[in-house]
Amino acid sequence: MAFIEVDAVSKGFWIPTLRRETVREHLLGLLERRQFQRLQVLDAISFEVRRGEALGIMGRNGCGKSTLLKILCGVYLPDQGRVSARAAMTPVLDLGVGWNPELDAVDNVMLIGSVMGLTLDEIRRGLDEILAFAELERFANMKLKHYSSGMSQRLGYAVAFKAVREVLVLDEIFAVGDAGFRARCEQRFRELRASGHTAIIVSHDPRVIAAFCDRALLLDGGRVALEGTAGTIADRYVATLTQPVRDAPEAPRPS
Amino acid sequence: MVLAADAPSAPAPRRGRALQHAGLIWTLVRTDFKTRYHGTLGGFVWALLKPMSMFIVLMGVFSFLFASDPTYKLNLIVGLFLWDFFAEGTKSGLTSLQAKGYLLTKARVPPWILVVTSIANALITLVVFALVIGIFLVATGHAPTVAGVVAFGAYCLALVAIVVGFALGSSVLFLRYRDLNQFWEVALQAGFFIAPIVYPLGILPERFHFYLYIWPPTPVIEFSRAALVAGVLPTLRGDAYLLLDSLCCLIAGAVIFSRLSPRAAEYL
């Protein structure tokens, strides 16, 4: 049985020729006709994710990867179609989202840990572990505004990896930190997989998809252009950077 | 150092979700408090100086005009502090989703939590002011009755319901109309004089009272004054009106919020 089922999900946005965001603009523009252009970001996308599987999603900029992740995580509602998830998801769509620069690392870990769905007790128990993973024990009481961007990102990784429930949803976040820290993050990811976690990873990096995913999708123009093993899709993605992906064969439907 | 590789946990049951939400609410309130008041009691006391100084200025100016009313100062302090909660709570509630929008677009946070917690600081201030009012009343020989204190608590709850209702409705509308806060600032300036804060309602002809009572803070202020200062409980009809008023505000806000909040992230 599929763990996560995405069934004919479509999502589009009406883009006005003239954006009106205030009451004043709406009143002054009453007599001025606006035209809207439909931007269809996702067009009847269907796929499944099985328990314990790591699914990669690749595609050029604007093909709908991030919108798809937001729908999977419940941030956006689909216009049509349905997402059925039989598991709790931990979205890591941006590292350190919501950091408060006026607070120290401990308070920020409490804040972001809560946002990511941890209880206060879980955060308190894991606090030392999180700070140690980020190598920030000595700076635990320093305000984040004094942190370098690398320190903030390390803390972001540490909290995100501690907060994982059943499904980890990652949007292009293996690309930060120095080589040593990146290796530790990759190691942590492998441990999570080994302990049975499911993962959905969006990345432009063919190495990441090939190394960490079992299967992958290649998106183009809001559709699944190709579905296959991670290595195949990573190679195909590299090829599409020099040729249109529409030449690719029709995507097989998930069994 | 390697993080412990926990096994996947089952979907959070209802109790687990409630614990997560309680933790999130507590953390948001705590961090907001720490940020706003620099994490010190001194910072909090400093923030109380604004409404206190406003009270002293207004008392200095208007107590001459209403010198014949021996309870004017007491009525002023009750009205002013209730108004301060209404103004601060609605202002921060209105912009709450936009201010914490990054949490809606990047994480899975129930939006109502962001709205409700944005009012917490105004609520903490109201509780402190309620103590100040109590001390002021006792010090001036107008110690309220137990029934008066209970009634005042109920009126404060009604005001909280009104503010929460407004915050829920306006927070999602603000994402679509980004100048609503400017309109609300103007409305608050007018509303300060529509509500009988610096003047006794009795100086106006009775035929206007009905219209002034439509403005939600008016019945809360008037009834609180009656219960605390005059020691008279309003009629049952008056209480029923306030209950209906606050429920209408809360339900209207909740309905607007439930309709518009599912797509709030798309407007950020």
Interface residues (C-beta under 8 A of the other chain):
Chain A: F13 E21 T22 V23 R24 H26 K70 C73 G74 V75 Y76 L77 R86 A87 A88 M89 P91 L93 D94 V97 G98 N100 E102 L103 D107 M110 L111 S114 V115 M116 G117 L118 T119 L120 I123 G126 E129 I130 A132 F133 E135 A158 F161 K162 V164 R165 E166 R184 Q187 R188 E191 L192 A194 S195 G196 H197 T198
Chain B: M1 V2 L3 A4 A5 D6 A7 P8 S9 A10 P11 A12 G16 L19 Q20 G23 L24 W26 T27 L28 R30 T31 K34 T35 K100 Y102 L103 L104 T105 K106 A107 R108 V109 R176 Y177 R178 D179 L180 F183 P262 R263 A265 E266
